Amino acid sequence: MDSLKREIKQLLIEALDLEDLRPEDIDDDAPLFDTDGVGLDSIDALEVGIVLRKHYGLTIAANDERTREHFRSIGTLAALVESQRALAQTDSNTATQGE
């Protein structure tokens, strides 16, 4: 999962033009939307959602109460990607078994 976290950090840096940051500058558990953390804002949240949807094919529901928690840190974003990958794999295996 460490490579996934680094990949997500790099995607965010590129998508949000965070030129003064490198992946190693962002702590995995630092709050993304807090001035004590990365300091992103609500517009950045929309862009992050778009990037994750395009790159990983994530399904993110704007009205889901858990979305805020998923976007808390790099660690929680990586966990979201992993959980949706696992779900997709399970769905794929189930579909294959049903054929």
Summary of the structure (lengths in Angstrom):
residues: 99
radius of gyration: 14.5
end to end distance: 32.0
largest distance: 51.6
contacts: 244
relative contact order: 0.16
helix: 61%
strand: 0%
